[in-house]
Amino acid sequence: MLKIKMIVFVLMLLISGTALAAPEVPETTGKIPAILILPIVDNTGMMNTGYITEAINAQYAKKYPAEKFTFIPLADYTNQMNSNGEPKTEDEVIKAAAAARADYVVRTDLQTIKIRRGFKGIFIKKWCAAELPVKITIWNVATGKTVFDGVIQERGDKTAVVGGAIGLPFTVSEKSAVKNSLKKLDKKMDKELPALQ
């Protein structure tokens, strides 16, 4: 009889231990937010800036991953834009985004990139610096309110030693300086852009 009581006691401990280890998780009924990212406007004053827009769009994809957000196809927005005339004002952009069923809309304007060059150091290093400012505006479509509106910018630098083994000056490309600023901008965007929910 004592053995049976002990077995029952041990079984009850095991059952209660399992219940504590795996508590019930309440079901979430939250809707996945939908984001519309408008085409990036290029005001850089530079040629062949596709790598800049690709890097910024990749940062958006990292900040707002597909597991947590739905991305509205641009065609859904442009269909609304064409049927209502081309949106120019903030209200028109938000209305077209609402018709495309977006919860948030992101507008990105690349600003003029400032390039500076010079020489420095004992070994005469040639340098190039690129100041890359990006104006970003994010709206909450349901409320029509601005969630984020600001300019995020970073400076990228690149240097090369003048001369070298064959005595020719090495050039420092603007593109390499811009790419350096994009790496820094990536971290700054991650830090400064809102999480969105």
KASULJO-V637283 format. One record per pair of residues at least 6 apart in sequence whose ideal C-beta (glycine too) atoms are under 7 Angstrom apart, sorted by the first residue. I is the first residue (numbers start at 1). GAP is how many residues later the second one is. If there is no record, write none. Layout:
i->{I/I}
gap->{GAP/GAP}
This chain:
i->{32/32/32/33/33/33/33/33/34/34/34/34/34/35/35/35/35/35/35/35/35/36/36/36/36/36/36/37/37/37/38/38/38/39/40/40/40/40/41/41/41/42/42/43/43/43/43/44/44/44/45/45/46/52/52/52/55/56/56/59/59/60/63/63/63/64/72/72/72/76/77/77/77/80/80/80/81/81/84/87/87/93/94/94/94/94/97/97/98/102/103/103/104/104/104/104/104/104/105/105/106/106/107/108/108/109/110/111/111/111/111/113/113/113/113/114/115/115/115/116/117/117/118/119/119/120/123/124/125/125/125/125/126/126/126/126/126/126/127/127/127/127/128/128/128/128/129/129/129/129/130/130/130/130/130/130/131/131/132/132/132/132/132/132/132/133/133/134/134/134/134/135/136/136/136/137/137/137/138/138/138/139/139/139/140/147/148/148/152/152/152/152/154/154/154/154/155/156/156/156/156/156/156/157/157/158/158/158/158/159/160/160/161/162/162/163/164}
gap->{36/37/38/36/70/71/163/164/36/38/67/68/69/29/34/36/37/67/68/69/71/36/41/61/64/66/69/23/34/69/67/68/69/35/13/16/68/70/67/68/69/7/68/66/67/68/69/66/68/69/67/68/67/58/126/130/127/52/78/127/130/46/126/127/130/132/28/29/30/24/19/20/23/16/19/20/6/15/12/6/9/12/11/45/47/50/8/44/43/39/38/39/34/35/36/37/43/92/34/36/30/32/30/26/28/26/24/22/23/24/40/17/18/19/65/17/13/15/59/13/10/11/9/6/7/7/38/38/34/35/36/37/33/34/36/43/44/46/30/31/32/45/30/44/46/49/26/27/28/48/25/26/44/47/48/51/22/24/21/22/24/46/49/50/53/18/20/17/18/19/51/16/12/14/16/9/11/12/9/10/56/6/7/8/7/47/45/46/33/36/37/40/27/30/31/34/26/21/22/23/24/25/28/20/23/14/18/19/22/13/10/12/9/7/8/6/6}
